[in-house]
Amino acid sequence: MASIVYDANMATQPDKKLTDQLRQAIDDSGLTRYQIAKETGIDESAMAKFYNGHRGLSMKALNALGECLQLTITMRRKPSKSKGS
């Protein structure tokens, strides 16, 4: 299995959606989508549809993807917009 290095810069891009970050992690993994599908048990067509932005993945599939790619998810809220600004 390839070692995954998470690009900390991805987390600092506030406008980048979680799905875009997951696609980037897939690209950066060095694994093919076929390999990821086999390792996670995610159907290949579901993986392709997710990767191409045509559908989402179940929570179970997202958990398997995160485990496979050795991802650590850090959640934070966007700063609220103040009414006086």
DSSP file (Angstrom, degrees, kcal/mol; ACC not computed):
  #  RESIDUE AA STRUCTURE BP1 BP2  ACC     N-H-->O    O-->H-N    N-H-->O    O-->H-N    TCO  KAPPA ALPHA  PHI   PSI    X-CA   Y-CA   Z-CA
    1    1 A M              0   0    0      0, 0.0     2,-0.1     0, 0.0    30,-0.0   0.000 360.0 360.0 360.0 138.1    0.0    0.0    0.0
    2    2 A A        -     0   0    0      1,-0.1     2,-0.4    27,-0.1    29,-0.1  -0.426 360.0-116.8 -72.3 146.0    1.3    3.5   -0.9
    3    3 A S        -     0   0    0     -2,-0.1     2,-0.5    27,-0.0    -1,-0.1  -0.704  28.8-142.2 -83.1 133.0    2.1    5.8    1.9
    4    4 A I        -     0   0    0     -2,-0.4     2,-0.6    66,-0.0    25,-0.1  -0.837  11.7-164.3-102.7 129.4   -0.2    8.9    1.9
    5    5 A V        -     0   0    0     -2,-0.5     2,-0.4    23,-0.2    66,-0.1  -0.956  19.1-139.4-110.6 116.1    1.1   12.3    2.7
    6    6 A Y        -     0   0    0     -2,-0.6     2,-0.9    64,-0.1     3,-0.1  -0.600  12.8-130.9 -77.4 128.9   -1.7   14.7    3.4
    7    7 A D    >>  -     0   0    0     -2,-0.4     3,-2.0     1,-0.2     4,-0.6  -0.711  12.1-158.1 -81.5 107.5   -1.1   18.2    1.9
    8    8 A A  H >> S+     0   0    0     -2,-0.9     4,-0.7     1,-0.3     3,-0.6   0.747  88.3  70.5 -59.6 -23.3   -1.9   20.5    4.8
    9    9 A N  H >4 S+     0   0    0      1,-0.2     3,-0.5     2,-0.2     4,-0.3   0.793  87.1  65.7 -64.0 -28.0   -2.4   23.3    2.2
   10   10 A M  H X4 S+     0   0    0     -3,-2.0     3,-1.1     1,-0.2    -1,-0.2   0.889  99.3  50.9 -61.9 -38.5   -5.7   21.5    1.2
   11   11 A A  H << S+     0   0    0     -3,-0.6    -1,-0.2    -4,-0.6    -2,-0.2   0.709 104.4  58.1 -73.2 -19.6   -7.2   22.2    4.6
   12   12 A T  T << S+     0   0    0     -4,-0.7    -1,-0.2    -3,-0.5    -2,-0.2   0.446  80.7  93.0 -92.1   1.0   -6.4   25.9    4.4
   13   13 A Q    X   -     0   0    0     -3,-1.1     3,-1.6    -4,-0.3    -1,-0.1  -0.786  58.9-169.5 -94.6  96.8   -8.3   26.5    1.1
   14   14 A P  T 3  S+     0   0    0      0, 0.0    -1,-0.2     0, 0.0    64,-0.0   0.750  80.4  51.2 -63.6 -26.7  -11.7   27.6    2.5
   15   15 A D  T 3  S+     0   0    0     -3,-0.1     2,-0.6     2,-0.1    -2,-0.0   0.506  83.9 103.3 -89.7  -3.3  -13.6   27.4   -0.8
   16   16 A K  S <  S-     0   0    0     -3,-1.6    -3,-0.1    -6,-0.2     5,-0.0  -0.707  71.1-133.0 -84.2 119.3  -12.4   23.9   -1.7
   17   17 A K     >  -     0   0    0     -2,-0.6     4,-2.1     1,-0.1     5,-0.2  -0.253  17.7-113.8 -70.0 156.9  -15.3   21.4   -1.0
   18   18 A L  H  > S+     0   0    0      1,-0.2     4,-2.4     2,-0.2     5,-0.2   0.889 117.8  54.0 -57.2 -42.0  -14.7   18.2    0.9
   19   19 A T  H  > S+     0   0    0      1,-0.2     4,-2.3     2,-0.2    -1,-0.2   0.883 107.6  50.2 -63.0 -37.3  -15.5   16.2   -2.3
   20   20 A D  H  > S+     0   0    0      2,-0.2     4,-2.1     1,-0.2    -1,-0.2   0.896 110.0  50.6 -65.8 -39.2  -12.8   18.1   -4.2
   21   21 A Q  H  X S+     0   0    0     -4,-2.1     4,-2.3     2,-0.2    -2,-0.2   0.886 109.9  50.5 -66.0 -38.2  -10.3   17.4   -1.4
   22   22 A L  H  X S+     0   0    0     -4,-2.4     4,-2.2     2,-0.2    -2,-0.2   0.909 109.6  50.1 -65.6 -41.9  -11.2   13.7   -1.5
   23   23 A R  H  X S+     0   0    0     -4,-2.3     4,-2.4     1,-0.2    -2,-0.2   0.903 110.7  50.0 -61.9 -39.8  -10.7   13.6   -5.2
   24   24 A Q  H  X S+     0   0    0     -4,-2.1     4,-2.6     2,-0.2    -2,-0.2   0.900 109.0  51.6 -64.8 -40.5   -7.3   15.3   -4.8
   25   25 A A  H  X S+     0   0    0     -4,-2.3     4,-1.0     2,-0.2    -2,-0.2   0.878 108.9  51.4 -63.9 -37.4   -6.4   12.8   -2.1
   26   26 A I  H >< S+     0   0    0     -4,-2.2     3,-0.6     2,-0.2     4,-0.5   0.945 112.1  46.2 -62.0 -48.0   -7.3   10.0   -4.5
   27   27 A D  H >< S+     0   0    0     -4,-2.4     3,-0.7     1,-0.2    -2,-0.2   0.897 114.5  47.5 -60.6 -41.1   -5.0   11.6   -7.2
   28   28 A D  H 3< S+     0   0    0     -4,-2.6    -1,-0.2     1,-0.2   -23,-0.2   0.625  93.7  79.4 -77.0 -13.6   -2.2   12.1   -4.7
   29   29 A S  T << S-     0   0    0     -4,-1.0    -1,-0.2    -3,-0.6    -2,-0.2   0.759  91.4-132.8 -69.6 -24.9   -2.4    8.5   -3.4
   30   30 A G  S <  S+     0   0    0     -3,-0.7     2,-0.3    -4,-0.5    -1,-0.1   0.453  71.1 115.3  82.3  -0.8   -0.5    6.9   -6.2
   31   31 A L        -     0   0    0     -5,-0.5    -1,-0.4   -29,-0.1    -2,-0.2  -0.725  68.5-119.0 -98.9 151.5   -3.2    4.3   -6.4
   32   32 A T     >  -     0   0    0     -2,-0.3     4,-2.3     1,-0.1     5,-0.2  -0.495  25.2-115.0 -80.7 160.0   -5.6    3.7   -9.3
   33   33 A R  H  > S+     0   0    0      1,-0.2     4,-2.6     2,-0.2     5,-0.2   0.850 119.8  56.8 -62.3 -32.6   -9.3    4.2   -8.7
   34   34 A Y  H  > S+     0   0    0      2,-0.2     4,-2.4     1,-0.2    -1,-0.2   0.936 107.2  47.2 -61.7 -47.4   -9.6    0.4   -9.5
   35   35 A Q  H  > S+     0   0    0      1,-0.2     4,-2.5     2,-0.2    -2,-0.2   0.911 113.0  48.8 -61.5 -42.7   -7.1   -0.4   -6.7
   36   36 A I  H  X S+     0   0    0     -4,-2.3     4,-2.3     2,-0.2     6,-0.4   0.914 110.6  50.7 -64.1 -42.9   -9.0    1.9   -4.3
   37   37 A A  H  X>S+     0   0    0     -4,-2.6     4,-1.8     1,-0.2     5,-0.6   0.919 112.5  46.7 -60.8 -44.1  -12.3    0.3   -5.2
   38   38 A K  H  <5S+     0   0    0     -4,-2.4    -2,-0.2     1,-0.2    -1,-0.2   0.914 114.8  46.1 -64.5 -43.5  -11.0   -3.2   -4.7
   39   39 A E  H  <5S+     0   0    0     -4,-2.5    -1,-0.2     1,-0.2    -2,-0.2   0.834 120.7  37.5 -70.4 -32.9   -9.4   -2.3   -1.3
   40   40 A T  H  <5S-     0   0    0     -4,-2.3    -1,-0.2    -5,-0.2    -2,-0.2   0.668 102.3-123.4 -93.5 -18.4  -12.4   -0.5    0.0
   41   41 A G  T  <5 +     0   0    0     -4,-1.8     2,-0.4     1,-0.3    -3,-0.2   0.546  61.5 145.7  82.6   6.6  -15.2   -2.7   -1.4
   42   42 A I      < -     0   0    0     -5,-0.6    -1,-0.3    -6,-0.4    -2,-0.2  -0.641  59.8-105.2 -77.1 132.2  -16.7    0.4   -3.2
   43   43 A D     >  -     0   0    0     -2,-0.4     4,-2.5     1,-0.1     5,-0.2  -0.303  24.7-127.2 -57.0 137.6  -18.2   -0.6   -6.5
   44   44 A E  H  > S+     0   0    0      1,-0.2     4,-2.4     2,-0.2     5,-0.2   0.876 109.5  49.7 -58.0 -39.7  -16.0    0.5   -9.4
   45   45 A S  H  > S+     0   0    0      2,-0.2     4,-2.5     1,-0.2    -1,-0.2   0.880 110.3  50.6 -69.4 -35.5  -18.8    2.3  -11.1
   46   46 A A  H  > S+     0   0    0      2,-0.2     4,-2.4     1,-0.2    -2,-0.2   0.903 110.8  49.7 -65.6 -40.1  -19.8    4.1   -7.9
   47   47 A M  H  X S+     0   0    0     -4,-2.5     4,-2.8     2,-0.2    -2,-0.2   0.924 112.0  47.7 -63.0 -44.4  -16.2    5.2   -7.4
   48   48 A A  H  X S+     0   0    0     -4,-2.4     4,-2.2     2,-0.2     6,-0.2   0.912 112.0  49.3 -63.9 -42.7  -16.1    6.5  -11.0
   49   49 A K  H  <>S+     0   0    0     -4,-2.5     5,-2.9     2,-0.2     6,-1.0   0.893 113.5  46.7 -65.4 -39.1  -19.3    8.4  -10.6
   50   50 A F  H ><5S+     0   0    0     -4,-2.4     3,-1.7     4,-0.2    -2,-0.2   0.953 112.3  49.7 -64.1 -49.2  -18.1    9.9   -7.4
   51   51 A Y  H 3<5S+     0   0    0     -4,-2.8    -2,-0.2     1,-0.3    -1,-0.2   0.858 112.4  47.9 -59.5 -37.0  -14.8   10.9   -8.9
   52   52 A N  T 3<5S-     0   0    0     -4,-2.2    -1,-0.3    -5,-0.2    -2,-0.2   0.392 116.9-112.8 -87.8   3.6  -16.5   12.5  -11.9
   53   53 A G  T < 5S+     0   0    0     -3,-1.7    -3,-0.2     2,-0.2    -2,-0.1   0.682  84.0 118.2  79.3  18.2  -18.9   14.4   -9.7
   54   54 A H  S   <S+     0   0    0     -5,-2.9     2,-0.3    -6,-0.2    -4,-0.2   0.639  79.9   0.2 -93.2 -15.0  -22.0   12.6  -10.8
   55   55 A R        -     0   0    0     -6,-1.0    -2,-0.2    -9,-0.1    -1,-0.2  -0.982  68.3-114.7-162.4 166.4  -23.0   11.1   -7.4
   56   56 A G        -     0   0    0     -2,-0.3     2,-0.3    -3,-0.1    -6,-0.1  -0.332  27.9-116.1 -96.3-177.3  -22.0   11.0   -3.8
   57   57 A L        -     0   0    0     -2,-0.1    -1,-0.0    -7,-0.1   -10,-0.0  -0.892  28.3-106.5-119.4 153.0  -20.8    8.1   -1.6
   58   58 A S     >  -     0   0    0     -2,-0.3     4,-2.7     1,-0.1     5,-0.2  -0.253  34.5-108.0 -68.3 163.9  -22.5    6.6    1.4
   59   59 A M  H  > S+     0   0    0      1,-0.2     4,-2.7     2,-0.2     5,-0.2   0.893 122.5  54.4 -60.6 -39.3  -21.0    7.2    4.9
   60   60 A K  H  > S+     0   0    0      1,-0.2     4,-2.1     2,-0.2    -1,-0.2   0.923 110.7  45.2 -60.4 -44.3  -19.8    3.6    4.9
   61   61 A A  H  > S+     0   0    0      2,-0.2     4,-2.6     1,-0.2    -2,-0.2   0.897 111.9  51.7 -67.1 -40.7  -18.0    4.1    1.6
   62   62 A L  H  X S+     0   0    0     -4,-2.7     4,-2.6     2,-0.2    -2,-0.2   0.903 109.8  49.9 -63.1 -40.6  -16.5    7.5    2.8
   63   63 A N  H  X S+     0   0    0     -4,-2.7     4,-2.2     2,-0.2    -1,-0.2   0.918 111.7  48.0 -62.2 -43.3  -15.2    5.8    5.9
   64   64 A A  H  X S+     0   0    0     -4,-2.1     4,-2.6     2,-0.2    -2,-0.2   0.894 111.7  50.5 -64.4 -40.1  -13.6    3.0    3.9
   65   65 A L  H  X S+     0   0    0     -4,-2.6     4,-2.5     2,-0.2    -2,-0.2   0.923 110.2  49.5 -63.8 -45.1  -12.1    5.6    1.5
   66   66 A G  H  <>S+     0   0    0     -4,-2.6     5,-2.7     2,-0.2     4,-0.4   0.895 112.9  47.3 -60.9 -41.3  -10.6    7.6    4.4
   67   67 A E  H ><5S+     0   0    0     -4,-2.2     3,-0.9     3,-0.2    -2,-0.2   0.931 112.2  49.7 -64.4 -46.4   -9.2    4.4    5.9
   68   68 A C  H 3<5S+     0   0    0     -4,-2.6    -2,-0.2     1,-0.3    -1,-0.2   0.902 116.7  40.6 -60.1 -43.1   -7.7    3.3    2.6
   69   69 A L  T 3<5S-     0   0    0     -4,-2.5    -1,-0.3    -5,-0.2    -2,-0.2   0.430 108.0-125.7 -87.9   1.0   -6.1    6.7    1.9
   70   70 A Q  T < 5 +     0   0    0     -3,-0.9     2,-0.3    -4,-0.4    -3,-0.2   0.920  49.1 171.7  54.3  49.3   -5.0    7.0    5.6
   71   71 A L      < -     0   0    0     -5,-2.7     2,-0.5    -6,-0.1    -1,-0.2  -0.640  29.4-155.4 -92.6 146.3   -6.7   10.4    5.9
   72   72 A T        -     0   0    0     -2,-0.3     2,-0.5     2,-0.0    -5,-0.0  -0.991  16.2-148.4-115.4 123.7   -7.3   12.4    9.0
   73   73 A I        -     0   0    0     -2,-0.5     2,-0.5     2,-0.0    -2,-0.0  -0.815  10.9-168.7 -98.0 128.3  -10.2   14.7    8.7
   74   74 A T        -     0   0    0     -2,-0.5     2,-0.4     2,-0.0    -2,-0.0  -0.971   9.6-158.2-115.3 122.7  -10.1   18.0   10.6
   75   75 A M        +     0   0    0     -2,-0.5     2,-0.3     2,-0.0    -2,-0.0  -0.803  18.3 162.1-104.6 142.7  -13.3   20.0   10.8
   76   76 A R        -     0   0    0     -2,-0.4     2,-0.2     0, 0.0    -2,-0.0  -0.985  34.6-113.4-151.4 153.5  -13.6   23.6   11.5
   77   77 A R        -     0   0    0     -2,-0.3     3,-0.1     1,-0.1    -2,-0.0  -0.581  32.5-111.8 -85.9 149.3  -16.4   26.2   11.0
   78   78 A K        -     0   0    0     -2,-0.2    -1,-0.1     1,-0.1     3,-0.1  -0.527  46.9 -92.6 -70.8 147.2  -16.0   29.0    8.5
   79   79 A P        -     0   0    0      0, 0.0     2,-0.2     0, 0.0    -1,-0.1  -0.391  46.4-115.4 -60.1 137.9  -15.7   32.4   10.3
   80   80 A S        -     0   0    0      1,-0.1     2,-0.5    -3,-0.1    -3,-0.0  -0.475  24.3-116.0 -76.4 147.9  -19.2   34.0   10.6
   81   81 A K        -     0   0    0     -2,-0.2     2,-0.2    -3,-0.1    -1,-0.1  -0.718  28.2-135.3 -83.8 125.7  -19.9   37.2    8.8
   82   82 A S    >   -     0   0    0     -2,-0.5     3,-1.0     1,-0.1    -1,-0.0  -0.562   7.7-133.1 -81.8 148.0  -20.5   40.0   11.1
   83   83 A K  T 3  S+     0   0    0      1,-0.2    -1,-0.1    -2,-0.2    -2,-0.0   0.752 102.3  59.6 -70.9 -24.4  -23.5   42.3   10.4
   84   84 A G  T 3         0   0    0      1,-0.2    -1,-0.2     0, 0.0    -2,-0.0   0.536 360.0 360.0 -83.7  -5.6  -21.4   45.4   11.0
   85   85 A S    <         0   0    0     -3,-1.0    -1,-0.2     0, 0.0    -2,-0.1   0.466 360.0 360.0 -88.2 360.0  -18.8   44.7    8.3
